């Protein structure tokens, strides 16, 4: 990540007050995203990955820390600039579209809001956007109910692209789709990134899909980055034990893929152990925890050039697996 | 081979809809032996869940016409009066649903809902019912059964709710469990744990499982046998190792190619087009419009042939598609 930082998160935290207690959803996260690159944010539900996306979009304001775009600190609110320059693709294409608006109305709305173009120009823009996401123009006058899940997700992507944003926050863009459709949406996102020079923040719970999509991966656990690495390095040498668990959980379609998955002692610890309040939050679910994991909260340390992890007893880098 | 525990014989299902009759199942034949784990795999809209619901007798009776046969333990379920079907359901045949949060009622404690299930099995006093519930929860690796029983579903994590569902499905020692995409709504870590747990329990109790999934990768280490379903038909069926080593049907191959790879950094390949509408009639092979290998001959009716021992394929080029 030598390119000048396009988007930077500087020790960003977010606290929520829930029923009298404070939940630290995002805990001092610092990240850099280079222009035109894809950073994947990976973690289970409750890891804070969606909140992180909301903070970047300005849907939520950080409790602490700063978010910088091209070196400029962004204000806490979701102002016009951020709405225009940052697009959002939500997880569920069934709830992301208003059933009472046609495809054209859905895609045109952000153009109207930002006062972009005349009515005629907007009409053409919608047609162009549909074509760009691989839908025929005839789709413009259809209702969401008449579309399949994959077609809806294409409409949601077209809407996110309407204002020509620089960055797309993609929150589980394919996890509610069939694998056959998922693969086509991933291919589309790759094409759009190359053509339009987009920067992606790709939020997912499934490390399987980030292998081909991401340049770098940040693994989140309970609001903290526990591992941050270029994608190749993460798959060859996953150091944090939680990253190893995520990789070991991926359903593999071939024996070759199965062989790549790290070993994991599934039955050594309770599966539903809660996050620990002291030391490493993951230690109660970790078969490899040592006493020191309870005593101190590990900080991110560099392991090689740009591979960071926060694990006291990390997995050894694997010698036998070379990425193809 | 002994008579199958569960067998579907040329099962056809037609829904009456406002757009006319919808042929959802078009001759599904499948057998599940006692203790066997069989997976049905295919995209959404191929008829997987309808097959599951047909077996359970959960399709709306007035809007559904089922023909063919569903034989379970020597009886034809389609001819069974509803009260007899209710007796089987929850005892000999049980179900695990896709989304445990939606399947459990948030207005009642887990204990209230679980007790109802337990009492469908053997006769219980309050004490033995409680003991049976705790034992069932302990079996699914729940460390604190009493606390879970006192809870409401929204107080528990997705993974815990999923295991509660599994415990409920197994407590009456069913002969077959129908599992519709268990874990799909949950994190991959929970999904993997769910599959491991179900595999272990099915081995311990010799429970047969009919497992429904849209992802071939998910069933590879779980099922003994896999049936690939497309547009209301089973297009390929084989022992799991055989299917993954030598997939023959172009649809099976396409589904495999769509699963993200770990060993190579290449983009998975999607399948162009959409699953056909159930109202449409496509002569010959219904995968033809999306198939890269389709040729004019594919318009002829497709017989299902045994390409290798126990490996059935419904593709006119099945022989040419030998691995």
Interface residues (C-beta under 8 A of the other chain):
Chain A: X44 X45 X148 X149 X150 X178 X179 X180 X181 X182 X183 X184 X185 X186 X187 X190 X205 X206 X207 X208 X209 X211 X212 X232 X235 X245 X246 X247 X248 X249 X250 X251 X252 X253 X254 X255 X256 X257 X258 X259 X260 X261 X266 X270 X271 X272 X323 X324
Chain B: X43 X44 X141 X142 X143 X157 X158 X159 X160 X163 X186 X187 X188 X189 X190 X191 X192 X193 X196 X214 X215 X216 X217 X218 X220 X221 X244 X254 X255 X256 X257 X258 X259 X260 X261 X262 X263 X264 X265 X266 X267 X268 X269 X270 X271 X272 X274
